[in-house]
Amino acid sequence: MLRFHFSAEDLARTRVAAAPHPLWEITASLHRFQTPAGRWAYAHWYRTARERLREAGLESAVQQLLLPLFPRASYWPDFLTPLEGVSGLEAGLGAILATPPERVTAELATLARTRRVPPHLARLPERGARAELVSVLRAYHRAVIEPHEEWMHESVHAERVRLGRHLLDGGTEGLLGGLGPAVRWHHPRLEIGAYPTRQDVRLEGRGLLLIPSYFCWKGPVSLADPTLPPVLAYSVHHEPPRPAPGSPSLEVLLGRARATVLRATAAGATTTEAAHHAGVTPATATYHTTALRDAGLITSHRHGNTVIHTLTLLGATMVSRNMKEAPPGTAGEAVARPGGTQAETA
């Protein structure tokens, strides 16, 4: 369990990041490669990201440098997600480069106590090695984060509007109580129950920076070192409610073929793939994808000569409310091997 202890001064100093934090988004996006959990929410990104990493010649760097440094596990080094990132990518990268060598050494030692650290990472306390890391992070951001910045900013803006209503209706405590199902406000504590470590952070007048994250999935994430400026990165994707007993199935609402096409797009699907899933011709599948797109349930993006259909938030909610549990081992490949946090659930 993670608990933040608030005073009246901390409540007054709690704020919400104005835009996506690029280093937290890089971190959480690397975690998306390491698990199929929540892949339906990032289906279009996942498919195009793998191709863009290959085109940019970054597969080896991601595999050998970034994934070992950013494991989807109970710990990764705090210096990789500096507070300065709230001012933008270059400010965050500059802070990584300026991290004192002794701090880098200490945090790598902590990482080594949780998992094997490749020998070449032992050079990171040297400024030159960190300059190489910064260069890779910049290239990774350009390849797979930058193309989706508009969606990220829109989702964070929508979350700030949502939290603004909670703030106006219930003050700061209303805002803290509206962060989603993974977070609970019990005055004077903010609690995250499903957390891989037990940690109590006493804010002591510093307040808390809330960082809505596009790529973070479900579990909120904080820093491991409680002496650092307190932050909580959390997902802007909130779990949809379960259907009431007797809710109509997708087949009743849409018809069997169209419902099958909709489900196929949960992992991203071309028109041909959707047709194969539904057992219809590509022309019929096109008819169904057009109807689903017009209804706001899917969105379609052209990539080269291929059109990839993915779920919108409305479509994802419909599918998740009607989908049965998938059998173990059917969720999909973890990473195409271009190949954490402080929380495994990110």
C-alpha positions as CSV (number, residue, x, y, z in Angstrom):
1,M,0.0,0.0,0.0
2,L,1.1,3.5,-0.8
3,R,-0.2,6.3,1.5
4,F,0.3,10.1,1.2
5,H,-0.3,11.9,4.5
6,F,-1.7,15.4,4.1
7,S,-1.7,18.5,6.3
8,A,-3.9,21.6,5.6
9,E,-0.9,23.2,3.9
10,D,-0.5,20.1,1.7
11,L,-4.1,20.3,0.6
12,A,-3.5,23.9,-0.4
13,R,-0.4,23.0,-2.4
14,T,-1.8,20.0,-4.3
15,R,-2.0,20.7,-8.0
16,V,-2.5,18.9,-11.4
17,A,0.1,18.9,-14.2
18,A,-0.9,21.2,-17.0
19,A,0.3,18.8,-19.8
20,P,1.6,15.3,-20.2
21,H,5.0,14.7,-18.5
22,P,7.2,13.4,-21.3
23,L,9.5,11.3,-19.1
24,W,6.6,9.6,-17.3
25,E,5.0,9.0,-20.7
26,I,8.2,7.5,-22.1
27,T,8.4,5.3,-19.0
28,A,4.8,4.1,-19.1
29,S,4.9,3.6,-22.9
30,L,7.9,1.3,-22.4
31,H,5.8,-0.7,-20.0
32,R,3.2,-1.1,-22.6
33,F,5.7,-3.2,-24.6
34,Q,6.2,-5.5,-21.7
35,T,2.6,-6.6,-21.1
36,P,-0.6,-7.2,-23.0
37,A,-2.6,-5.7,-20.2
38,G,-4.8,-2.9,-21.5
39,R,-3.5,-3.3,-25.0
40,W,-6.9,-2.6,-26.5
41,A,-6.6,1.0,-25.2
42,Y,-3.3,1.5,-27.2
43,A,-3.9,-0.8,-30.1
44,H,-3.2,1.7,-32.9
45,W,-0.1,3.1,-31.0
46,Y,1.3,-0.4,-30.3
47,R,1.2,-1.5,-34.0
48,T,2.6,1.7,-35.4
49,A,5.2,2.2,-32.6
50,R,6.8,-1.2,-33.4
51,E,7.2,-0.2,-37.0
52,R,8.5,3.3,-36.2
53,L,11.1,1.9,-33.9
54,R,12.3,-0.4,-36.6
55,E,12.3,2.3,-39.2
56,A,14.3,4.6,-36.8
57,G,16.9,1.9,-36.1
58,L,16.0,2.0,-32.4
59,E,15.0,-1.7,-31.7
60,S,18.4,-2.6,-30.3
61,A,18.7,0.5,-28.1
62,V,15.2,-0.1,-26.7
63,Q,16.0,-3.7,-26.0
64,Q,19.5,-3.3,-24.6
65,L,19.2,0.1,-22.9
66,L,15.7,1.3,-22.2
67,L,13.9,-1.9,-21.2
68,P,16.5,-2.9,-18.6
69,L,16.4,0.7,-17.1
70,F,12.6,0.9,-17.2
71,P,11.3,-2.5,-16.2
72,R,7.6,-3.0,-15.5
73,A,8.4,-4.0,-11.9
74,S,8.4,-2.7,-8.4
75,Y,11.4,-0.4,-9.0
76,W,13.3,1.6,-11.6
77,P,15.6,4.6,-11.0
78,D,13.9,7.8,-9.9
79,F,16.4,10.1,-11.8
80,L,14.8,8.9,-15.0
81,T,11.5,10.8,-14.3
82,P,12.7,14.2,-12.9
83,L,10.3,16.9,-11.8
84,E,11.8,19.2,-14.4
85,G,9.9,17.2,-17.1
86,V,6.8,19.2,-16.3
87,S,8.5,22.0,-18.3
88,G,8.9,19.8,-21.3
89,L,11.1,17.1,-22.8
90,E,14.3,19.1,-23.1
91,A,14.1,20.3,-19.5
92,G,13.6,16.7,-18.3
93,L,16.5,15.4,-20.4
94,G,18.7,18.2,-19.1
95,A,17.8,17.1,-15.5
96,I,18.8,13.5,-16.3
97,L,22.1,14.7,-17.7
98,A,22.7,16.9,-14.6
99,T,22.0,14.1,-12.1
100,P,24.9,13.8,-9.6
101,P,26.9,10.6,-10.4
102,E,26.6,9.4,-6.8
103,R,22.9,9.4,-7.0
104,V,22.9,7.5,-10.3
105,T,25.2,5.0,-8.7
106,A,23.0,4.5,-5.7
107,E,19.8,4.1,-7.7
108,L,21.4,1.6,-10.1
109,A,22.5,-0.4,-7.0
110,T,18.9,-0.4,-5.8
111,L,17.8,-1.6,-9.3
112,A,20.4,-4.3,-9.2
113,R,18.9,-5.6,-5.9
114,T,15.6,-6.3,-7.7
115,R,16.8,-7.7,-11.0
116,R,19.9,-8.3,-13.2
117,V,21.4,-5.1,-14.5
118,P,23.4,-5.5,-17.8
119,P,27.1,-4.6,-17.2
120,H,27.1,-1.8,-19.7
121,L,24.7,0.2,-17.6
122,A,27.4,0.5,-14.9
123,R,28.7,3.4,-17.0
124,L,25.7,5.6,-16.5
125,P,27.2,7.6,-13.6
126,E,29.6,8.9,-16.3
127,R,28.2,12.0,-18.0
128,G,29.1,10.7,-21.5
129,A,27.1,7.5,-21.0
130,R,24.1,9.6,-19.7
131,A,24.5,11.8,-22.8
132,E,24.0,8.7,-24.9
133,L,21.0,7.7,-22.9
134,V,19.5,11.2,-23.3
135,S,20.1,10.9,-27.1
136,V,18.2,7.5,-27.2
137,L,15.3,8.9,-25.1
138,R,15.0,11.9,-27.4
139,A,15.0,9.6,-30.5
140,Y,12.5,7.3,-28.8
141,H,10.2,10.2,-28.0
142,R,10.4,11.5,-31.5
143,A,9.6,8.1,-33.0
144,V,6.7,6.8,-30.9
145,I,5.5,9.6,-28.5
146,E,5.5,12.7,-30.6
147,P,3.1,11.3,-33.3
148,H,0.5,10.8,-30.6
149,E,1.0,14.1,-28.7
150,E,-2.3,15.5,-29.9
151,W,-4.2,12.5,-28.4
152,M,-2.2,12.7,-25.2
153,H,-2.8,16.5,-24.7
154,E,-6.5,16.0,-25.4
155,S,-6.8,13.2,-22.8
156,V,-4.9,15.2,-20.2
157,H,-7.0,18.3,-20.9
158,A,-10.2,16.3,-20.6
159,E,-9.0,14.9,-17.3
160,R,-8.2,18.4,-16.0
161,V,-11.7,19.5,-16.9
162,R,-13.1,16.5,-15.1
163,L,-11.0,17.1,-12.0
164,G,-11.9,20.8,-12.2
165,R,-15.6,19.9,-11.6
166,H,-14.6,17.8,-8.6
167,L,-12.6,20.7,-7.3
168,L,-15.4,23.2,-7.7
169,D,-18.0,20.8,-6.1
170,G,-15.9,19.5,-3.3
171,G,-12.6,21.5,-3.0
172,T,-9.3,19.8,-2.9
173,E,-10.7,16.8,-1.0
174,G,-13.3,16.4,-3.8
175,L,-10.5,16.4,-6.4
176,L,-8.5,13.8,-4.5
177,G,-11.6,11.7,-4.1
178,G,-12.2,11.7,-7.9
179,L,-8.9,10.2,-9.1
180,G,-10.4,6.9,-10.1
181,P,-11.1,3.5,-8.7
182,A,-7.5,2.7,-7.8
183,V,-7.1,5.7,-5.4
184,R,-9.0,6.3,-2.2
185,W,-9.2,9.5,-0.1
186,H,-9.6,8.9,3.6
187,H,-8.9,12.2,5.3
188,P,-6.0,13.0,5.9
189,R,-4.6,10.2,3.7
190,L,-4.6,9.4,0.0
191,E,-4.3,5.6,-0.4
192,I,-3.4,3.3,-3.2
193,G,-4.1,-0.2,-2.0
194,A,-2.8,-2.3,-4.9
195,Y,0.8,-1.2,-4.7
196,P,3.8,-3.5,-4.8
197,T,5.5,-2.0,-1.8
198,R,4.4,-0.6,1.5
199,Q,5.3,3.1,1.7
200,D,4.1,6.0,3.8
201,V,5.0,9.5,2.4
202,R,4.6,12.4,4.7
203,L,4.2,15.5,2.5
204,E,5.1,17.9,5.3
205,G,3.9,21.0,3.5
206,R,5.3,20.1,0.1
207,G,1.9,19.3,-1.5
208,L,1.4,16.7,-4.2
209,L,1.8,17.0,-7.9
210,L,-0.8,14.9,-9.7
211,I,0.3,13.8,-13.2
212,P,-2.4,12.4,-15.4
213,S,-0.8,10.0,-17.8
214,Y,-1.9,8.7,-21.2
215,F,0.3,5.6,-21.3
216,C,0.0,4.7,-17.6
217,W,-2.4,1.8,-17.3
218,K,-4.6,1.4,-14.2
219,G,-2.2,1.4,-11.3
220,P,-0.9,4.8,-10.1
221,V,2.9,5.3,-9.8
222,S,5.0,7.4,-7.5
223,L,8.7,7.8,-6.8
224,A,10.6,5.4,-4.6
225,D,12.5,8.0,-2.7
226,P,10.1,9.8,-0.3
227,T,12.6,12.8,0.1
228,L,12.1,13.8,-3.6
229,P,9.3,16.2,-4.6
230,P,6.1,14.1,-4.2
231,V,4.3,13.1,-7.4
232,L,1.6,10.7,-8.3
233,A,1.3,9.6,-12.0
234,Y,-2.0,7.9,-12.7
235,S,-4.0,6.7,-15.7
236,V,-6.5,8.9,-17.5
237,H,-8.2,5.6,-18.5
238,H,-10.8,4.8,-15.9
239,E,-12.3,1.3,-15.6
240,P,-15.8,1.3,-17.2
241,P,-18.7,0.1,-15.0
242,R,-19.8,-3.5,-15.2
243,P,-23.0,-4.2,-17.0
244,A,-26.2,-4.6,-15.0
245,P,-27.6,-8.1,-15.1
246,G,-29.6,-8.7,-18.3
247,S,-27.7,-6.0,-20.3
248,P,-28.1,-6.7,-24.0
249,S,-25.2,-8.4,-25.8
250,L,-23.3,-6.7,-28.6
251,E,-24.9,-9.3,-31.0
252,V,-28.4,-8.1,-30.0
253,L,-27.4,-4.4,-30.4
254,L,-25.3,-4.7,-33.5
255,G,-25.8,-8.1,-35.1
256,R,-23.3,-10.9,-35.1
257,A,-21.0,-9.9,-37.9
258,R,-20.8,-6.2,-36.9
259,A,-20.2,-7.2,-33.2
260,T,-17.4,-9.5,-34.3
261,V,-15.8,-6.7,-36.4
262,L,-16.0,-4.4,-33.4
263,R,-14.3,-6.9,-31.1
264,A,-11.6,-7.5,-33.7
265,T,-10.6,-3.9,-33.6
266,A,-9.9,-4.1,-29.8
267,A,-6.3,-5.2,-30.8
268,G,-6.3,-3.1,-33.9
269,A,-7.3,-4.7,-37.2
270,T,-7.1,-4.1,-40.9
271,T,-10.3,-4.4,-43.0
272,T,-9.0,-7.8,-44.2
273,E,-8.3,-9.0,-40.7
274,A,-11.8,-7.8,-39.5
275,A,-13.3,-9.7,-42.5
276,H,-11.5,-12.9,-41.6
277,H,-12.7,-12.7,-38.0
278,A,-16.3,-12.1,-39.0
279,G,-16.3,-14.6,-41.8
280,V,-17.4,-12.0,-44.4
281,T,-16.0,-10.5,-47.5
282,P,-13.7,-7.4,-47.3
283,A,-16.4,-5.4,-49.0
284,T,-18.9,-6.4,-46.3
285,A,-16.3,-5.7,-43.6
286,T,-15.8,-2.2,-45.1
287,Y,-19.6,-1.6,-44.8
288,H,-19.5,-2.6,-41.2
289,T,-16.4,-0.6,-40.3
290,T,-18.0,2.5,-42.0
291,A,-21.1,2.0,-39.9
292,L,-19.1,1.5,-36.7
293,R,-17.0,4.6,-37.4
294,D,-20.1,6.7,-38.2
295,A,-21.5,5.6,-34.8
296,G,-18.3,6.8,-33.0
297,L,-17.3,3.2,-31.9
298,I,-14.1,2.9,-33.9
299,T,-11.6,5.2,-35.6
300,S,-9.6,4.4,-38.7
301,H,-6.0,5.5,-39.5
302,R,-4.1,5.0,-42.7
303,H,-0.5,3.7,-42.4
304,G,1.1,3.4,-45.8
305,N,-1.2,1.3,-47.9
306,T,-3.1,-0.1,-44.9
307,V,-6.0,1.2,-42.9
308,I,-6.0,0.2,-39.3
309,H,-9.3,0.3,-37.3
310,T,-9.1,0.7,-33.5
311,L,-11.7,1.3,-30.8
312,T,-12.7,4.7,-29.5
313,L,-13.2,5.1,-25.8
314,L,-17.0,4.6,-26.4
315,G,-16.3,1.5,-28.4
316,A,-13.9,0.2,-25.9
317,T,-16.4,0.7,-23.1
318,M,-19.0,-1.3,-25.1
319,V,-16.6,-4.1,-25.7
320,S,-15.2,-4.3,-22.2
321,R,-18.7,-4.4,-20.7
322,N,-19.7,-7.3,-22.8
323,M,-16.4,-9.2,-23.0
324,K,-15.9,-12.5,-21.1
325,E,-12.6,-13.2,-19.3
326,A,-10.0,-14.3,-21.9
327,P,-8.4,-17.7,-21.2
328,P,-4.9,-17.5,-19.7
329,G,-2.2,-17.1,-22.3
330,T,-4.4,-15.7,-25.1
331,A,-3.8,-12.0,-24.5
332,G,-1.0,-11.8,-27.1
333,E,2.7,-11.4,-27.6
334,A,4.3,-9.3,-24.9
335,V,6.7,-7.4,-27.1
336,A,8.1,-7.8,-30.6
337,R,11.4,-7.6,-28.9
338,P,12.4,-4.1,-29.9
339,G,12.9,-5.7,-27.4
340,G,9.0,-0.4,-13.1
341,T,8.0,1.8,-11.7
342,Q,7.8,2.2,-8.6
343,A,4.6,0.1,-9.3
344,E,4.2,-3.1,-11.2
345,T,0.7,-2.2,-12.3
346,A,1.7,0.7,-14.5
